[in-house]
Amino acid sequence: MGISKSKFIAGLNCKKRLFLEVNHPELKTPISLDQESKFNLGHRVGALAQQRFPGGVNAEPQGERDFNQWINSTQLFLDEKCPVIYEAAFSFEGSFCALDILVREEDDIVAIEVKSSKEAKEIYVLDAAYQYYVMSQLGFQPKRFYLLLLDGAYVRERTLDVNQLFQKVDITDRVVSLQESIKENVLQFTAMLAAGIEPQREIGPHCSSPYNCSFYAHCSAHLPKVNPITSLRGSAEKVWDLHNKGIYSIEDIPSSYPLQTRQIPQVNGVKRGESILNKEPIRKFLSKVEYPLHFFDFETVWPAIPVAEGISPFGHLAFQYSMHIIHSDELNCHKEYLANPDEIFQGVNTEFELIQQMKVDFHSEGSIVAYNATFEKNRLKDMKKRFPSEADFLDNLISRFVDLMELFRPQNIYYLPAMKGSYSIKNVLPAIAPEFSYSDLVIGNGGEASSIFESRCAGSFEGNWEETRTALLKYCERDTYGMVVIWNHLHECL
């Protein structure tokens, strides 16, 4: 097989990437758990989309993928005038594509491409235009071409309604208008691959747009392992301007180069080991809190397919929290909650139960300390909309939040070189307390926690759930204890 749809899109982004995809796939960085989770989600969205057009036949071979068999099966189903074909495959002069859903309307073909998104992004239109090109060259020109997207206005009831979950967007005119450029690019890519000469291109913003390139580690091997220029936070435009000038390390940035204000602490930290400690704002922050203190953190899932009643596509559902409570200067207790994923699998919104547990665990007064408190407050505001009877309690919680991140985000109050220009708690904590770590935990970050819990809610989890449940609780507890560590450290700085 020559150029597939995904390889064509890769070539539009970077010809070097296309060359490597075809000739050196072994240079790819292995996919992460998060990427694997997104792939699995895409398959689930595709399966639900097929329910929107029921009764079809699937052209894709089961088991080992045989492209000739795939194409032949498609041709057979087309000859039989099957009304709906899933994964119809087409190949023209080395260009291959597989269409998510093909619908026959009398003698016309309607093409439907399914995307796990609420927006008709330009990259999706290019994707569809390539498919239109291949199909048209074979005499199967679609009469209409649609994107089947997720409808952001849809609010799930207990049972998922696939007819309301999706919205159909007609992109036919846009696809047709791109045919000449698609043909030109196909010819260019084919000639480039036939020549067998790897195109030369430096790394740049294209490496992460529209998707992260899996060959980035290979192409960026010239950068130093410590303090590469790409680790400079802030303006990406300045990062790539410096790189294009041949400056590959933060240490080599000329003193005359016009940096952003927020980039200066990081550069000074790398070059001279400079730290910043402005005690007055810290004192003011610490003095405005009221005891008992509640160090609080939510974990959520937010998949494309709404997981429970009252949730929309990509809407958050809080499934877990951890809270350390301090009276005066002494750590008193830890509270926690973790939803039952089996209930969520049935469409039950467990946030009502979570609210009832918060009523038990929170004191009626005292500040609630979070890191990036906007996230926690927004989740509580979501719950207000879903459970208006709980509005008074939730409003009270929202009014009591203080944000620990306020002391680190400006980077002119407290900054250490080890923070590497970041105010993320995952960078702040090890800088402040090098002995603090997640390395001993089975689950070590929030993305992993969300992916694992969501897989259990979707019925695709594999493993020992009781052990995993314990790992989820330990991870979230470590997160809120980390805030306690930061809090105590701030007191010691004064």
C-alpha positions as CSV (number, residue, x, y, z in Angstrom):
1,M,0.0,0.0,0.0
2,G,1.3,3.5,-0.9
3,I,-0.4,6.6,0.6
4,S,-3.2,6.1,3.1
5,K,-5.5,8.8,4.3
6,S,-3.4,9.3,7.5
7,K,-0.2,9.4,5.6
8,F,-1.6,11.9,3.1
9,I,-2.6,14.2,6.1
10,A,0.9,13.7,7.5
11,G,2.4,14.8,4.2
12,L,0.4,17.9,4.1
13,N,1.8,18.8,7.5
14,C,5.4,17.7,6.8
15,K,6.8,15.8,3.8
16,K,9.6,14.5,6.0
17,R,7.1,13.0,8.3
18,L,5.4,11.2,5.4
19,F,8.7,9.9,4.2
20,L,9.5,8.5,7.7
21,E,6.0,7.0,8.1
22,V,6.5,5.0,4.9
23,N,10.2,4.2,5.2
24,H,11.2,4.3,8.9
25,P,8.2,3.6,11.1
26,E,10.5,2.1,13.7
27,L,11.7,5.7,14.5
28,K,8.3,6.5,16.0
29,T,7.9,7.2,19.7
30,P,5.6,4.5,21.1
31,I,2.1,5.7,21.8
32,S,1.3,6.8,25.3
33,L,-1.6,5.4,27.5
34,D,-3.4,8.7,26.8
35,Q,-3.1,8.3,23.1
36,E,-4.2,4.7,23.3
37,S,-7.2,5.9,25.2
38,K,-8.1,8.4,22.5
39,F,-7.8,5.7,19.8
40,N,-10.1,3.4,21.8
41,L,-12.6,6.3,22.2
42,G,-12.5,6.9,18.5
43,H,-13.4,3.3,17.9
44,R,-16.3,3.6,20.3
45,V,-17.6,6.8,18.7
46,G,-17.4,5.0,15.3
47,A,-19.4,2.1,16.6
48,L,-22.1,4.4,17.9
49,A,-22.2,6.2,14.6
50,Q,-22.9,2.9,12.9
51,Q,-26.0,2.6,15.1
52,R,-27.2,5.9,13.7
53,F,-27.2,4.2,10.3
54,P,-28.2,0.6,11.2
55,G,-28.4,-2.5,9.1
56,G,-25.1,-2.0,7.3
57,V,-22.5,-4.5,6.2
58,N,-18.9,-4.1,7.4
59,A,-16.3,-4.4,4.6
60,E,-13.2,-4.5,6.9
61,P,-11.7,-7.9,7.2
62,Q,-11.8,-9.4,10.7
63,G,-8.5,-10.4,12.3
64,E,-5.3,-9.6,10.3
65,R,-5.8,-6.7,7.9
66,D,-5.7,-7.8,4.3
67,F,-6.1,-4.8,2.1
68,N,-6.9,-6.7,-1.1
69,Q,-9.6,-8.6,0.7
70,W,-10.9,-5.3,2.1
71,I,-11.1,-3.7,-1.3
72,N,-12.7,-6.8,-2.9
73,S,-15.3,-7.0,-0.1
74,T,-16.2,-3.3,-0.7
75,Q,-16.5,-3.9,-4.4
76,L,-18.8,-6.9,-3.8
77,F,-21.1,-4.9,-1.5
78,L,-21.2,-2.0,-4.0
79,D,-22.1,-4.4,-6.8
80,E,-24.9,-5.8,-4.6
81,K,-26.1,-2.2,-4.0
82,C,-26.0,-2.7,-0.2
83,P,-27.8,0.3,1.3
84,V,-25.2,1.0,4.0
85,I,-21.5,-0.1,4.0
86,Y,-19.2,0.5,7.0
87,E,-15.5,0.9,6.4
88,A,-15.8,0.9,2.6
89,A,-12.2,0.7,1.2
90,F,-10.9,2.2,-2.1
91,S,-7.5,2.2,-3.7
92,F,-6.4,4.2,-6.8
93,E,-2.8,4.1,-8.1
94,G,-1.4,3.5,-4.6
95,S,-3.7,5.9,-2.8
96,F,-5.9,4.2,-0.3
97,C,-8.8,5.3,2.0
98,A,-11.5,3.7,4.1
99,L,-14.8,5.6,4.5
100,D,-16.5,5.3,7.9
101,I,-20.0,5.0,6.5
102,L,-21.3,4.8,2.9
103,V,-25.0,5.2,2.3
104,R,-26.8,4.5,-1.0
105,E,-29.7,6.8,-1.9
106,E,-31.0,5.2,-5.1
107,D,-28.1,5.4,-7.6
108,D,-26.2,8.1,-5.6
109,I,-23.5,7.6,-3.0
110,V,-23.5,9.6,0.2
111,A,-20.2,9.6,2.1
112,I,-20.0,10.1,5.9
113,E,-16.9,10.5,7.9
114,V,-17.2,10.3,11.7
115,K,-15.1,12.5,14.0
116,S,-14.8,12.6,17.8
117,S,-15.2,16.4,17.8
118,K,-17.9,19.1,18.0
119,E,-16.3,21.2,15.3
120,A,-15.8,20.8,11.5
121,K,-12.1,21.5,11.7
122,E,-10.2,22.2,8.5
123,I,-8.1,19.1,8.9
124,Y,-11.3,17.0,8.8
125,V,-12.3,18.7,5.5
126,L,-8.9,17.9,4.0
127,D,-9.2,14.4,5.2
128,A,-12.6,14.1,3.5
129,A,-11.3,15.8,0.3
130,Y,-8.7,13.1,0.0
131,Q,-11.3,10.4,0.3
132,Y,-13.5,12.1,-2.2
133,Y,-10.5,12.2,-4.6
134,V,-9.8,8.5,-4.4
135,M,-13.4,7.5,-4.6
136,S,-14.0,9.8,-7.6
137,Q,-11.0,8.5,-9.5
138,L,-12.6,5.0,-9.3
139,G,-16.0,6.2,-10.5
140,F,-17.6,6.3,-7.0
141,Q,-17.9,10.1,-6.7
142,P,-20.1,10.9,-3.7
143,K,-23.2,13.0,-4.4
144,R,-22.9,14.5,-0.9
145,F,-20.1,14.4,1.7
146,Y,-20.9,14.8,5.4
147,L,-19.0,15.0,8.7
148,L,-20.8,13.3,11.5
149,L,-19.8,15.3,14.6
150,L,-20.8,15.2,18.2
151,D,-23.6,17.6,19.1
152,G,-22.4,19.8,22.0
153,A,-26.0,20.8,22.8
154,Y,-27.0,17.2,23.5
155,V,-27.6,16.5,27.2
156,R,-27.7,12.8,28.0
157,E,-30.5,11.2,29.8
158,R,-30.0,7.9,31.6
159,T,-29.9,6.0,28.3
160,L,-27.6,7.3,25.6
161,D,-29.5,8.4,22.4
162,V,-27.3,8.0,19.4
163,N,-29.7,9.9,17.2
164,Q,-29.3,13.0,19.3
165,L,-25.6,12.5,20.1
166,F,-24.5,13.3,16.6
167,Q,-25.0,16.2,14.2
168,K,-24.5,15.9,10.4
169,V,-22.6,18.7,8.7
170,D,-22.5,19.0,4.9
171,I,-19.0,19.8,3.6
172,T,-19.6,18.8,0.0
173,D,-18.8,22.2,-1.6
174,R,-15.6,22.6,0.5
175,V,-14.5,19.1,-0.5
176,V,-15.1,19.6,-4.2
177,S,-13.3,23.0,-4.2
178,L,-10.1,21.2,-2.9
179,Q,-9.9,18.5,-5.6
180,E,-7.2,20.1,-7.7
181,S,-4.9,20.8,-4.8
182,I,-5.5,17.2,-3.5
183,K,-4.5,15.8,-6.9
184,E,-1.4,18.0,-7.0
185,N,-0.3,16.9,-3.5
186,V,-0.9,13.2,-4.2
187,L,1.3,13.4,-7.3
188,Q,4.0,15.3,-5.4
189,F,4.0,12.8,-2.5
190,T,4.1,9.8,-4.9
191,A,7.0,11.3,-6.7
192,M,8.9,12.1,-3.5
193,L,8.4,8.6,-2.2
194,A,9.5,7.1,-5.5
195,A,12.7,9.1,-5.4
196,G,13.6,7.7,-2.0
197,I,15.3,10.9,-0.8
198,E,14.4,12.0,2.7
199,P,13.2,15.6,2.6
200,Q,15.1,18.0,5.0
201,R,13.1,20.1,7.4
202,E,13.9,21.6,10.8
203,I,11.6,21.1,13.7
204,G,9.1,23.9,14.3
205,P,5.5,24.7,15.2
206,H,4.3,22.2,12.6
207,C,5.6,19.4,14.9
208,S,2.6,19.8,17.1
209,S,-0.1,21.1,14.7
210,P,-2.7,19.8,14.1
211,Y,-1.4,16.7,15.9
212,N,1.8,15.9,17.8
213,C,4.2,14.2,15.5
214,S,5.4,10.7,16.6
215,F,8.8,11.4,15.0
216,Y,9.5,14.5,17.1
217,A,12.1,12.8,19.3
218,H,14.0,11.6,16.2
219,C,14.0,15.0,14.5
220,S,14.9,16.9,17.7
221,A,17.9,14.7,18.6
222,H,20.2,17.7,18.0
223,L,18.8,19.5,21.0
224,P,20.6,19.2,24.4
225,K,19.0,16.9,26.9
226,V,19.2,19.6,29.6
227,N,17.5,23.0,29.1
228,P,16.8,22.7,25.4
229,I,15.4,25.9,23.8
230,T,12.0,24.1,23.4
231,S,11.7,23.9,27.2
232,L,11.5,27.7,27.3
233,R,7.9,28.6,28.5
234,G,5.8,31.4,27.2
235,S,5.8,32.6,23.6
236,A,6.3,29.7,21.1
237,E,7.0,32.2,18.5
238,K,10.1,33.3,20.4
239,V,11.2,29.7,21.0
240,W,11.1,28.9,17.3
241,D,12.7,32.3,16.4
242,L,15.6,31.4,18.6
243,H,15.9,27.9,17.3
244,N,15.9,29.2,13.7
245,K,18.8,31.4,14.7
246,G,20.8,28.3,15.8
247,I,20.2,28.7,19.5
248,Y,19.4,25.3,20.9
249,S,19.9,25.8,24.6
250,I,18.4,28.3,27.0
251,E,21.9,28.9,28.3
252,D,22.9,30.3,24.9
253,I,20.1,32.9,24.6
254,P,21.9,36.3,24.1
255,S,21.3,38.8,26.9
256,S,20.2,41.3,24.3
257,Y,17.3,39.1,23.0
258,P,13.9,40.5,23.8
259,L,12.2,37.9,26.0
260,Q,8.7,38.0,27.4
261,T,8.5,39.1,31.0
262,R,7.4,35.7,32.1
263,Q,10.4,34.1,30.4
264,I,13.0,36.1,32.2
265,P,12.9,34.3,35.6
266,Q,13.3,30.9,33.8
267,V,16.3,32.2,31.7
268,N,17.9,33.8,34.7
269,G,17.3,30.6,36.7
270,V,19.1,28.5,34.1
271,K,22.0,30.9,33.5
272,R,22.7,32.2,37.0
273,G,20.6,30.0,39.4
274,E,18.5,33.0,40.4
275,S,15.5,32.5,42.6
276,I,12.7,34.9,43.6
277,L,11.1,35.2,47.0
278,N,8.8,38.1,47.6
279,K,7.5,37.6,51.1
280,E,4.9,40.3,51.4
281,P,2.4,38.8,48.9
282,I,2.9,35.5,50.5
283,R,2.1,36.9,54.0
284,K,-1.0,38.6,52.6
285,F,-2.2,35.4,51.0
286,L,-1.7,33.3,54.1
287,S,-3.3,35.8,56.3
288,K,-6.6,35.9,54.4
289,V,-7.5,32.3,54.9
290,E,-9.8,31.0,57.6
291,Y,-9.4,27.8,59.6
292,P,-10.1,24.9,59.3
293,L,-8.4,24.7,56.0
294,H,-9.7,22.2,53.4
295,F,-7.0,21.2,50.8
296,F,-9.2,19.9,48.0
297,D,-8.9,18.3,44.6
298,F,-11.4,16.8,42.1
299,E,-10.6,14.1,39.5
300,T,-12.9,14.0,36.5
301,V,-13.6,12.2,33.3
302,W,-14.6,14.2,30.2
303,P,-14.9,11.8,27.2
304,A,-16.5,12.6,23.8
305,I,-19.3,10.2,24.7
306,P,-21.1,11.6,27.7
307,V,-20.8,9.1,30.5
308,A,-23.9,9.7,32.5
309,E,-27.2,11.5,32.8
310,G,-27.0,15.3,32.6
311,I,-23.6,15.3,30.8
312,S,-22.9,16.6,27.3
313,P,-20.1,15.5,24.9
314,F,-16.8,16.4,26.5
315,G,-18.6,17.5,29.7
316,H,-16.8,16.8,33.0
317,L,-18.1,14.4,35.5
318,A,-16.4,14.5,38.9
319,F,-15.8,11.0,40.0
320,Q,-13.4,11.4,42.9
321,Y,-12.1,13.9,45.4
322,S,-9.5,14.0,48.1
323,M,-9.4,16.5,51.0
324,H,-6.9,17.1,53.8
325,I,-8.3,19.2,56.7
326,I,-6.1,21.2,59.0
327,H,-7.2,22.8,62.2
328,S,-4.8,25.6,63.3
329,D,-1.3,24.4,62.4
330,E,-1.9,20.7,62.8
331,L,-3.0,18.2,60.2
332,N,-6.2,16.7,61.4
333,C,-7.7,14.2,58.9
334,H,-8.1,13.1,55.4
335,K,-11.4,12.6,53.6
336,E,-12.0,11.0,50.2
337,Y,-14.7,9.9,47.8
338,L,-14.6,7.6,44.7
339,A,-17.7,6.9,42.7
340,N,-18.9,3.4,41.7
341,P,-18.1,3.1,38.0
342,D,-20.7,0.3,37.6
343,E,-23.4,2.8,38.4
344,I,-22.0,5.2,35.8
345,F,-21.9,2.4,33.3
346,Q,-25.7,2.3,33.7
347,G,-25.9,6.0,33.0
348,V,-26.3,7.1,36.7
349,N,-24.9,10.5,37.5
350,T,-23.0,9.8,40.7
351,E,-22.3,13.5,41.4
352,F,-25.5,13.7,43.5
353,E,-24.0,11.0,45.8
354,L,-20.7,12.9,45.7
355,I,-22.5,16.1,46.9
356,Q,-24.1,14.2,49.8
357,Q,-20.6,13.0,50.9
358,M,-19.2,16.5,50.6
359,K,-21.9,17.6,53.0
360,V,-20.6,15.1,55.5
361,D,-16.9,15.8,55.0
362,F,-16.7,19.6,54.7
363,H,-16.9,21.8,57.8
364,S,-19.5,24.6,57.6
365,E,-16.8,27.2,57.7
366,G,-13.1,27.6,56.8
367,S,-11.2,28.2,53.5
368,I,-11.0,25.6,50.8
369,V,-7.6,25.6,49.3
370,A,-7.1,24.3,45.7
371,Y,-4.3,24.6,43.1
372,N,-6.0,26.2,40.0
373,A,-9.2,26.7,42.0
374,T,-11.1,27.7,38.8
375,F,-11.3,24.1,37.8
376,E,-12.8,23.0,41.1
377,K,-15.2,25.9,41.2
378,N,-16.4,25.2,37.6
379,R,-17.1,21.6,38.5
380,L,-19.3,22.8,41.4
381,K,-21.1,25.2,39.1
382,D,-21.7,22.3,36.7
383,M,-23.3,20.4,39.6
384,K,-25.5,23.4,40.4
385,K,-27.0,23.2,36.9
386,R,-27.6,19.5,37.2
387,F,-28.9,19.5,40.8
388,P,-30.5,22.9,41.5
389,S,-31.8,21.7,44.8
390,E,-28.2,21.7,46.0
391,A,-27.4,25.2,44.9
392,D,-27.1,26.8,48.4
393,F,-24.6,24.3,49.6
394,L,-22.6,24.4,46.5
395,D,-22.6,28.3,46.4
396,N,-21.3,28.2,49.9
397,L,-18.3,26.0,48.9
398,I,-17.6,28.1,45.8
399,S,-17.4,31.3,47.9
400,R,-14.8,29.8,50.2
401,F,-12.1,28.9,47.7
402,V,-8.6,30.3,47.7
403,D,-6.1,29.5,44.9
404,L,-2.6,28.4,45.9
405,M,-1.6,28.8,42.2
406,E,-1.9,32.7,42.6
407,L,1.5,32.7,44.4
408,F,3.3,30.8,41.5
409,R,1.6,31.9,38.3
410,P,3.0,35.4,38.1
411,Q,6.5,34.1,38.8
412,N,7.5,37.3,40.5
413,I,6.4,36.2,44.0
414,Y,8.1,32.9,44.4
415,Y,10.2,31.2,41.8
416,L,13.0,28.5,41.9
417,P,15.1,27.4,38.9
418,A,13.9,23.8,39.4
419,M,10.3,25.0,38.5
420,K,11.6,25.2,34.9
421,G,9.4,28.2,34.0
422,S,6.2,26.4,34.9
423,Y,3.7,27.1,37.6
424,S,2.1,23.6,37.3
425,I,1.9,21.9,40.7
426,K,3.8,19.0,39.1
427,N,6.8,21.3,38.6
428,V,6.3,23.4,41.7
429,L,6.2,20.5,44.2
430,P,9.4,18.8,43.3
431,A,11.2,22.1,43.2
432,I,10.0,23.0,46.7
433,A,10.2,19.5,48.2
434,P,12.6,17.2,46.1
435,E,11.8,14.3,48.4
436,F,8.1,14.5,47.4
437,S,7.3,12.1,44.6
438,Y,4.6,10.1,42.8
439,S,7.1,7.5,41.7
440,D,6.1,4.9,44.2
441,L,2.5,5.0,43.1
442,V,0.8,2.7,40.5
443,I,-1.1,5.6,39.1
444,G,1.1,8.8,39.0
445,N,-0.9,11.5,37.2
446,G,-4.4,12.8,36.7
447,G,-4.6,11.9,33.0
448,E,-3.9,8.3,33.7
449,A,-6.4,8.3,36.6
450,S,-9.1,9.7,34.3
451,S,-8.3,7.3,31.4
452,I,-8.4,4.2,33.7
453,F,-11.6,5.2,35.4
454,E,-13.3,6.1,32.2
455,S,-12.4,2.8,30.7
456,R,-14.1,1.1,33.6
457,C,-17.2,3.2,33.1
458,A,-17.2,2.2,29.4
459,G,-16.8,-1.5,30.2
460,S,-13.4,-1.8,28.5
461,F,-11.2,-2.0,31.7
462,E,-8.9,-4.9,32.0
463,G,-7.2,-5.7,35.3
464,N,-7.9,-6.1,39.0
465,W,-10.4,-3.4,39.9
466,E,-10.0,-3.5,43.7
467,E,-6.2,-3.0,43.3
468,T,-6.9,-0.2,40.8
469,R,-9.4,1.5,43.0
470,T,-6.9,1.6,45.8
471,A,-4.3,3.1,43.4
472,L,-6.8,5.8,42.4
473,L,-7.4,6.7,46.0
474,K,-3.7,6.8,46.8
475,Y,-3.0,9.1,43.8
476,C,-5.7,11.6,44.7
477,E,-4.6,11.6,48.3
478,R,-1.0,12.3,47.3
479,D,-2.2,15.3,45.2
480,T,-3.9,17.1,48.1
481,Y,-1.1,16.2,50.5
482,G,1.2,17.9,48.1
483,M,-0.7,21.1,48.6
484,V,-0.2,20.7,52.4
485,V,3.5,20.3,51.7
486,I,3.5,23.6,49.7
487,W,1.5,25.3,52.4
488,N,3.9,24.3,55.2
489,H,6.9,25.3,53.0
490,L,5.4,28.8,52.4
491,H,5.1,29.3,56.2
492,E,8.8,28.3,56.6
493,C,9.9,30.9,54.0
494,L,8.6,33.8,56.1
